[in-house]
Amino acid sequence: MLKILMVTFDFHPTLGGIQTRVKSYVRNLVNAKNQVILVHLLNPRVLQKHFGLVNPRKVQPQMFLGATVLRFPSRVKYIFQVFFAVIGAIKKTEVDVIHVISGGTTPIGLLFLFYGKMRGIRTGVSFYGKDILSSKHNLLDILIMRFSMFLSSRIGVNSRSTSKLIPKIFRNKTSILYPGVDTRALKSIRKAKEAPNNEKVILFVGRLVWRKSVHELLLAFQMVLKEISGAKLVIVGDGLQRKALEKLSRKLGVQSKVEFTGFLEGKELWERYNQCDIFVMPSKDNRGDTEGFGMVFLEAGLFKKPSIGTWCGGIPEAVLNNTTGLLIQQGDVEALKDAIKLLLTNSELAERLGRNAYNRIMAEFTWEKATGRLLNMYH
């Protein structure tokens, strides 16, 4: 049994890939009889909305999924108050591991890693791709990131692609911590409804930002409709581009065939995966950002759905080309249209890819397996 102190800016009640990762780690670490103390640093407005006013000098522990959660405002001016409040709260706990899940390029994350190093505690930090790339444009961020890597016993990354962004001097510390999927989702869904009029559903799940290339998906979808009139595109998520994308769907004349659902989670999200025919996320690299892995591809595969992705970041590790899905070059709308058309018209291929995706997930990508990788990093 390990006593683990985790530090994160991303956790319940906010939503996102890292939030899902931390929540799943906590659940499975506790189930495996490990003791987890989680320091959650979050936006003061979100903190007040969900938990009321929190004094950064005073610890107000709460229990969540069997872990002790200590929540504090994430403002820089509070970092020393928060740090000493946490140290005071854990002084009677002989912590075995301090792992900075998110915040490896922040002063507070660095402070906890420094404390662990000075106390002879095993330390670790996780990186996801975007955090490394965005830090390269600021000298202070570069220095903090490098010092975090120096202080860490182990460095967790979400893909081989992200590991290549780690400076060579620190790569011997690197372990790949692939994410997982919650297989309990299969028990929460109903049998997929028969699609009306042989409707073929294309699903996208993610933030509506330029890097996800939903605008290119809409362009490809317009071309698909000319050949497959029964196709429908469901876009799950929200973001800065939503209004522009809705406007684009009207401009392209496909708005009656496109559904924008906004953010979904839990059973509502699982139902969408279950009801679709194929999953598509045509992400592209952007200055200061990339697709570190693509957990949504695993979620689609859990429901035996084939995926279409791009040769971008860690996506080729989430989607095995011609085995669990199809990969195309970034920004190639014509190739995207062809890949969608192929999977919507070749049911034998689509079923084979989806079945392969499911088998791979059950063998390698459950959260139990993912949590095991985290634990093995410290043994």
PESULQUI-V22148 format. One record per pair of residues at least 12 apart in sequence whose ideal C-beta (glycine too) atoms are under 8 Angstrom apart, sorted by the first residue. I is the first residue (numbers start at 0). J is the second residue. Records with the same first field share a line. If there is no record, write none. Layout:
# PESULQUI-V22148
I = J / J
This chain:
# PESULQUI-V22148
0 = 32 / 33 / 34
1 = 28 / 33 / 34 / 95 / 96 / 374 / 377
2 = 33 / 34 / 36 / 92 / 93 / 94 / 95 / 96
3 = 28 / 33 / 34 / 35 / 36 / 94 / 95 / 96 / 97 / 98
4 = 36 / 37 / 38 / 85 / 89 / 94 / 96 / 97 / 98 / 111
5 = 21 / 24 / 25 / 35 / 36 / 37 / 38 / 98 / 99 / 100
6 = 37 / 38 / 40 / 97 / 98 / 99 / 100 / 101 / 102 / 107 / 108 / 111
7 = 21 / 37 / 38 / 39 / 40 / 99 / 100 / 101 / 102
8 = 39 / 40 / 41 / 73 / 101 / 102 / 105
9 = 21 / 100 / 101
10 = 22 / 37 / 39 / 41 / 68
11 = 63
12 = 45 / 49
13 = 41 / 45
14 = 262 / 264
16 = 178 / 294
17 = 100 / 101 / 127
19 = 178 / 294
20 = 100 / 178 / 294 / 369
21 = 37 / 100 / 101
22 = 64
23 = 179 / 181 / 366 / 369 / 370
24 = 100 / 366 / 369 / 370 / 373
25 = 37 / 63 / 64 / 65 / 66
26 = 64 / 65 / 366
27 = 366 / 367 / 369 / 370
28 = 66 / 370 / 373 / 374
29 = 64 / 65 / 66
30 = 65
31 = 370 / 374
33 = 374
34 = 92
35 = 65 / 66 / 67
36 = 66 / 67 / 69 / 88 / 89 / 92 / 94
37 = 63 / 66 / 67 / 68 / 69
38 = 69 / 71 / 81 / 85 / 111
39 = 68 / 69 / 70 / 71
40 = 70 / 71 / 72 / 73 / 81 / 102 / 107
41 = 70 / 71 / 72 / 73
42 = 72 / 73
43 = 72 / 73 / 74
46 = 70 / 71 / 72
50 = 70
53 = 70 / 71 / 72
55 = 71 / 72 / 77 / 80 / 81 / 84
56 = 80 / 84
57 = 84
58 = 84 / 85 / 87 / 88
60 = 88
69 = 84 / 85 / 88
71 = 84
73 = 107
75 = 106 / 107
78 = 106 / 107 / 110
79 = 110
81 = 107
82 = 107 / 110 / 111 / 114
85 = 111
86 = 114
94 = 115 / 120
95 = 120 / 121 / 377
96 = 120 / 121 / 122 / 123 / 377
97 = 111 / 112 / 114 / 115 / 120 / 121 / 122 / 123
98 = 122 / 123 / 124 / 125 / 155 / 373
99 = 111 / 112 / 122 / 123 / 124 / 125 / 147 / 151
100 = 125
101 = 125 / 127 / 130
103 = 124 / 125 / 126 / 130 / 144 / 147 / 148
104 = 130 / 131 / 133 / 134 / 140 / 143 / 144 / 147
105 = 143
106 = 143
108 = 124 / 147
109 = 143 / 146 / 147 / 150
112 = 124 / 147 / 150 / 151
113 = 150
115 = 150
116 = 150
121 = 152 / 153 / 377
122 = 150 / 151 / 152 / 153
123 = 151 / 152 / 153 / 154 / 155 / 376 / 377
124 = 147 / 148 / 151 / 154 / 155
125 = 154 / 155 / 156 / 157 / 176
126 = 154 / 155 / 156 / 157 / 161 / 164 / 165
127 = 156 / 157 / 161 / 291 / 292
128 = 157 / 158 / 160 / 161 / 164 / 288 / 289 / 290 / 291 / 292 / 312 / 313
129 = 287 / 288 / 289 / 291
130 = 144
131 = 144 / 161 / 164 / 165
132 = 164 / 286 / 287 / 288 / 289
133 = 287 / 288
135 = 287
136 = 287
145 = 166 / 169
148 = 165 / 166 / 169 / 172
149 = 169
151 = 172
152 = 172 / 377
153 = 172 / 173 / 174 / 376 / 377
154 = 169 / 172 / 173 / 174
155 = 173 / 174 / 175 / 176 / 373 / 376
156 = 173 / 174 / 175 / 176
157 = 175 / 176 / 177 / 178 / 291 / 292 / 313
158 = 175 / 177 / 291 / 292 / 312 / 313 / 316 / 317
159 = 175 / 313 / 316
160 = 289 / 291 / 292 / 312 / 313 / 315 / 316
161 = 291 / 292 / 312 / 313
162 = 175
174 = 372 / 375 / 376
175 = 372
176 = 369 / 372 / 373 / 376
177 = 292 / 316 / 363 / 364 / 369 / 372
178 = 292 / 294 / 297 / 364 / 369
179 = 297 / 364 / 365 / 366 / 367 / 368 / 369 / 370
180 = 294 / 297 / 298 / 300 / 301 / 360 / 364 / 365 / 366
181 = 366
182 = 301 / 361 / 365 / 366
184 = 269 / 298 / 301
185 = 269 / 301 / 302
187 = 265 / 266 / 269
188 = 266 / 269 / 270 / 273 / 302
189 = 270 / 273
191 = 273 / 274
192 = 274
194 = 274 / 276
196 = 229
197 = 229
198 = 229 / 230 / 231
199 = 227 / 229 / 230 / 231 / 276 / 343
200 = 230 / 231 / 232 / 233 / 274 / 275 / 276 / 277
201 = 220 / 223 / 230 / 231 / 232 / 233 / 275 / 276 / 277 / 278 / 279 / 339 / 343
202 = 233 / 235 / 271 / 272 / 275 / 277 / 278 / 279 / 299 / 304
203 = 216 / 232 / 233 / 234 / 235 / 236 / 278 / 279 / 280
204 = 235 / 236 / 268 / 271 / 272 / 278 / 280 / 295 / 298 / 299
205 = 235 / 236 / 280 / 282 / 295
206 = 236 / 237 / 238
207 = 234 / 236 / 237 / 238 / 239 / 240 / 241 / 244
208 = 238 / 239 / 240
209 = 240 / 285
210 = 282 / 283 / 284 / 285 / 288 / 289 / 290
211 = 280 / 281 / 282
212 = 281 / 282 / 283 / 309 / 329 / 330
213 = 234 / 240 / 244
214 = 240 / 243 / 244 / 247
215 = 281 / 330 / 332 / 335
216 = 232 / 279 / 281 / 335
217 = 232 / 244 / 247 / 248 / 251 / 253 / 257
218 = 251 / 332
219 = 281 / 332 / 333 / 335 / 336 / 339
220 = 232 / 253 / 256 / 257 / 339
221 = 251 / 252 / 253
222 = 332 / 333 / 336
223 = 336 / 339 / 340 / 343
224 = 253 / 256
226 = 340
227 = 340 / 343 / 344
230 = 256 / 339 / 343
231 = 256 / 257 / 258
232 = 253 / 256 / 257 / 258
233 = 257 / 258 / 260 / 271 / 275
234 = 257 / 258 / 259 / 260
235 = 260 / 261 / 262 / 263 / 268 / 271
236 = 260 / 261 / 262
237 = 261 / 262
241 = 259
244 = 259
245 = 259
268 = 298
269 = 302
272 = 298 / 299 / 301 / 302 / 304
273 = 302
275 = 299 / 304
276 = 304 / 342 / 343 / 349
277 = 304 / 305 / 306 / 307 / 339 / 342 / 343 / 349
278 = 295 / 296 / 299 / 304 / 305 / 306 / 307 / 324
279 = 306 / 307 / 308 / 335 / 339
280 = 293 / 295 / 296 / 306 / 307 / 308 / 314
281 = 307 / 308 / 309 / 327 / 329 / 335
282 = 308 / 309 / 311 / 312 / 314 / 329
283 = 309 / 311 / 329 / 330
284 = 311 / 312 / 329
289 = 311 / 312
290 = 309 / 311 / 312 / 313 / 314
291 = 312 / 313
292 = 312 / 313 / 314 / 316 / 317
293 = 308 / 312 / 313 / 314 / 317 / 318
294 = 317
296 = 308 / 314 / 317 / 318 / 324 / 356
297 = 317 / 360 / 364
299 = 356
300 = 323 / 353 / 356 / 357 / 359 / 360
301 = 357 / 360
302 = 353 / 357
303 = 350 / 353 / 354 / 356 / 357
304 = 353 / 356
305 = 323 / 324 / 325 / 342 / 348 / 349 / 352 / 353 / 356
306 = 318 / 323 / 324 / 325 / 352 / 356
307 = 324 / 325 / 326 / 327 / 335 / 338 / 339 / 342
308 = 324 / 325 / 326 / 327
309 = 326 / 327 / 328 / 329
310 = 326 / 327 / 328 / 329
311 = 329
314 = 326
319 = 355 / 359
321 = 352
322 = 352 / 355
323 = 352 / 353 / 355 / 356 / 359
324 = 352 / 356
325 = 338 / 341 / 342 / 352
